[in-house]
Amino acid sequence: MLNRRDFLRNTLSASLLPLMLPGMEMPAAGPKDFPYPAALNTRFCRSLKPVGRILELEGWYVWCNSPIFAPDGMVHLFFSRWPEKFGMGGWISRCEIAHAVAQRPEGPYEVQGTVLAPRPGSFDATTCHNPHIQFVDGRYCLFYMGNSNGKTNTKRIGLAVSDSLWGPWERSDTPLLEAGQPGEWDDHCTTNPAFIKTPDEKYLLYYKSWNSAEYENAPAGSAIRGNRKYGLAIADQVTGPYHKYERNPVIDFSSRGKNEQLEDAFLWFQSGKFNLLARDMGFYDHAAGLLLESKNGLQWSNPKIAWLGAEHYLEQPPAPSHLKRYGRFERPQLLMKNGKPAWLFTTTQGGKYQTASGFVFKVG
């Protein structure tokens, strides 16, 4: 006789079987008890239904999965990848941005090839990472981060544009946004682009950065060197020029005294307010996702919980020694439908090849 756990697992397995790809873990029956104070729970978090892994590619790490619907209803996905032989750290110096297509958000996805590769002699000479796809003013806009020396201090935000999701993609020779002057809060880099066009026709580009001196002089053994903050740059058209908001940074937890921070922001506008998803980097812990709200895109609420750690949604084997970010979801990107979040795309370590892949949730 089956116990309740086995019954639920078998029932769920049967119901999800058409969606599962070879090598996927089977999603758990449902989130366990909410591990934070009840006031931090959000409707978004409660609405998530795990679907499973996508883009488990032999020989590759897959990260940063940014989806968009094509006019014909197909789902186009722009994602980061780098060869497995370089390990998890290959993202900073060996990464490219590739393109995949599926008939539905859950997949399966067919990889079409590379769309943005490093360009010798340019600001993105050694890596292309952090893809973020948007349809803006009749064109497809692919925001990304590139660097020129394989290190964090040359990370800069770039933009490629195309009339078609199939390309060709035209990218500028200079970044959209430079780092700040020496000593400023954002003098180290510009990275993790999050873009939104407002109802009043303003073009807002949010970016992550930190201070070089804080990063380089962090105490020995620091869990995270420096304190990541988010700034805002504003333009009158999607291609720029972008001008930094004079009261940056707009998201800054450093005054709390415990090196609390976030990264991987994604923004959307709904019901008269700005919403922001991000990965927690110590505000509560390092496994959760965060949800912030704002009336004007400048002043933001304290974060609440957007998603939980991986153990609340799926069962997987213990972490192998080479995967240090195992068990958490990063780089949130939403696939919108009728102006509302419909699917949450994330990335997580592990999977069939014990590297990293995309992971999809249904929203609602």
N, C-alpha and C positions, 0 to 999 in steps of 0.2 A: 504493500500500500504506500502510495506517495505521500510524503509529508508536504506541508503547505509550501515550503521553499521550493521543493522540486516541482510541485504542481505549477506554481507561478512561473518558474523558469521554463518549463516545457510549453506552457500555454503561450508565453511571450515569444519563445523561439518559433513556434508555428506561425504566429501572427506577423512576425517580422521577416520570415524566411525570404520573401520575394525581394527584400531590400538589402539583404546581407551579401557581402562580397567575400571571396575566399580569404581566410586569415583574419577576419574581423572577430573581435571579442563580442560575445553576446551581451547586449545591454542588460543591466540589472532590472529587477522588477519595478523599481522606483526609488527615488531619493530616500535615504535614511532620514532619521530625525534631523531637523535643522540645527546645526551645531553652534549657532550664534544667538544672541538675544533676539527675541521675537520681533522687536521693533526694526531690526535690520532686514527682515524678510521682505521681498518685493514680489509684486505680481509677475514681473518678468521671470524671476527665479522659479517661482511656482509653476510657470507655464511651460518650462523646458521639458521636452521629451527626447531622450537620446535616440539617435538613429544608428550611428556607428561610424567607423573609419572610412575614409576615402583616400585615393591616391597613395596606396602603399606600393611604392616603386622600388624594385630590387636595385640595389647599388646606389640609392640616393637617400638623403635626408630631404623631407618636404616640410616647408614652413610657410606661414603668411598666405593663407588661402582667401582670395578676394573674389566674390561671385557677382554676376550681373545677368539679368535676363536679356536675351536678344529679342528683337521684334517678332521672330518666329516662335518664341516660347522656349527655345533651347537655353541651357544654362552655360555660360562661359565663365571659366575660372582662371584667374591669374595667380600664380603661386611661385614662391621661392624654392629653389632646389640647389643642392651642391653634392658632389660625389661623396659616397660613404667613407672612402679611404681617408678623408680629412677630418673625420669625427664631427661632433656637434659644433666645435669651434670654427668649422669651415665657412659658416655664414658670413664672417667678417672679411674674408679674403678670397673666397672661391665660389661665390654665389651668382646665380643667374635667375632671371624671371621667365617662367614658362607659361604655356597656355593649354588648357584642357577644356573639353566640351562634353556635356551630358544632356540627355533628354529630360532629366528631372534632377532636382537638387541632391537627392540621395545618391545619385550615380547609377551605374558605373560611369567613370570618366575616361575619355580617350585623349591621351596627350597629343597635342598638335605640334609641339616643338618649342624652341626658345624664341622669345620676343625681344628681350632686353639682355644683352650680354655685356660684360665689362668692355670699355673702350680704352685702349692704351693711349695715354697722353691727356685724358679728359678727367673731369672730377669724379667720374665713375669708372676709373681705370682698373680697379681690383675687385669690386663687388657691385652687384645690383640686388636690392633686397627691399622688404617692406612694400610690396605692391598694394595699391589701393585704387580700384577702378570706379569711375563715375561717368555718367552720361550728362554732359553739361553743354547747354546752348547748341545742341545739334551735333556734338562731337563726343567721342569717347576719350576720356582723360585718364591716363594711367600715372598716378603719383607714385614715387618710389624714393628709396635712399640709395645713394652710391658713395663709394669712398675711393681715394686715390693712392693710399699707402698700406692698405690691409689692416688699418687700425681705426679706433673710434674717433680720433681727433680730426679726421678729414671727412666724416660722415656729413653729407649734404643732401637736401631734398631736391629732386628733379621731377620733370614732367614730360611724358610722351603723349602725343595726341594722334588720333586717327579718325577717319570718317567711317571706319568699319572695325568691328571686333576682330576681324581677320587680318587687320593691318592693311598697308604698311604703317609702322609707327614712326613718327617724326619727333625727335627729342632735341632739345636745345643743347648748345655746347657749354652753357653755364647753368648753375643751379638756380632754382627758384628763390632760395633763401640761404643767406650766408650766416655763419656763426657771429656772435657778438664780439665786441672789442675786448682785448685782454682785461681781465678783472671783472667783466660783467657776468651775470648769472648764466648766460648762454654762450660763453666764449669757447666751449669745447666742440660743439657740433650742432647740426639741425637734423632731426631724424624722426621716425615714426609719424609720417604725415597723416593728418585727419582733416578732410576737406568737407565743407558744406556751403551751399549757396542759400542765402537767407531769403525769406519772402519779400524783403525790400531790395533785392537785387545786389546784395553785397556778397563778396567772395571771401570766405574765411578759411584760413589755413592754420590749423593748430599743429604745433610741433613740440617734440621733447628735446630737452637739452639739460646741461649741467655745467658747473664751473670747473675748469681744469685744475686749479690749485687745490680745491677740495678733493677732487678725484685722485690727484697725484700724491697728496699728503695725507691720505686716509690712514688712520691707525692700523698697525699690523693686525691681521686677522679679521678685519672688518668684513661682515657678511656681504655688504654692498658698498662699493666705493663711491662717494659723492651722493648727492641728493637730486634725483630726477624731478624736474618741474615741467609744466607745460606753458608755452607762450602762444601768442596769437599774432598772425600777420593778416592784413586786410588789403584787398585789391578791388578794382572796378571791372576786371575781367579775369577769366580763369587763368590765363597765361601770365598775369601780372602786369606791371611790377607790384610786388607785395611789400607793404610797409608795416613794420612791427608796431603793435599796440604800445602806447607810451607807458602804460602801467603794468607791463609784463613783469613777472609771470602771472597768468590768470589762475593757475592751479599750483599751489605751493603748500606742502604739509611740513616743511622743515622746522617751523616754529614749535612744533609739537614735541621736539626733542628726542625722538627715538628713530630718526632717519626714516620716517614713514614717507612713502612715495608710491607712484603708480607709473604705468607705461602702457603702450599699445592702445591708445585711444581710438574710438570710433564714435562718430556723432550722427544724429539724425534729429529732425524737427517734426514734432507731432503734438497735436492738441495744444498748440500755442506755446510750446516750450521746447528748449533744447535738451536733448538727452545724450549722455555720454557713457559708453562702456569702456572698461579698462581692466588690465590685470593688476591685482593687488601686489605691491612690493613691500609689504610690512605694515600697512595701515591696520589690517586685522591679522593677516597671515600671508603666506605666499602661494596658497592653493586656490583662493577664491577669486572670483571676478567682482568688479565694482560697478555700481550704477550711480551716476550723479545727474542732477537736474539743474537747469538755469532758465531764468526768464529772458535773459539778454545775451547769453553766451559769454559773459564776463565774470559775473559772480556765480559761484557754483556751490551747491549743497554739499554737506558732508556725505561721504559715500555710504551706500547700502549694498547689500549682497546681490549680485547679478547671477552668479552660478557658483557651484560648490566644487570641491576637489573631485578628481576622477573616480575615486572609490565609491562615491555616492551614485554613480551612473553606470558603471561597468565593472566586470570582473576581469582581471588580467593577472598574469604571473608576477612574482616579485621583481623588483627593479634590478636590472643587470648593472654591474659596477660602472659601466661606461656612460650611463644615462643619469645625469645629476638633476634633471628637471622632470623626472618621471612622476606621473600622477597628478599633473595639473594641466589646465587648458590655457593657451596663450593666443595672442594675436586675434581677438574677436573681430569679425566682420559680419555684417548682416546682409541677407538677401531680402529686399523689401518687395512687398506685393500690395498694390493699391495704397501706397503710402504708409504701410505699417510693417513692422518686423514680422517675417514669415519663417525664416530659417537663420540659425546662428551657426556660422562657420568658425571653427577654431583650429588649433594645431596642438598636437600632443606627442610626446615621445612614446616609443614602444611599437607595438604592432607586429605584423608578420615577420619583418626583417630586423626588428629591434633597432630601428633608427628613429624616424619620426614621420608622421603623416597628418593629413587633415582629419577632423572629426566634426560631424554635423549633428545639430539639434533641431528639432521642429519647435517653433515658438507658437504657443497657443494650443 
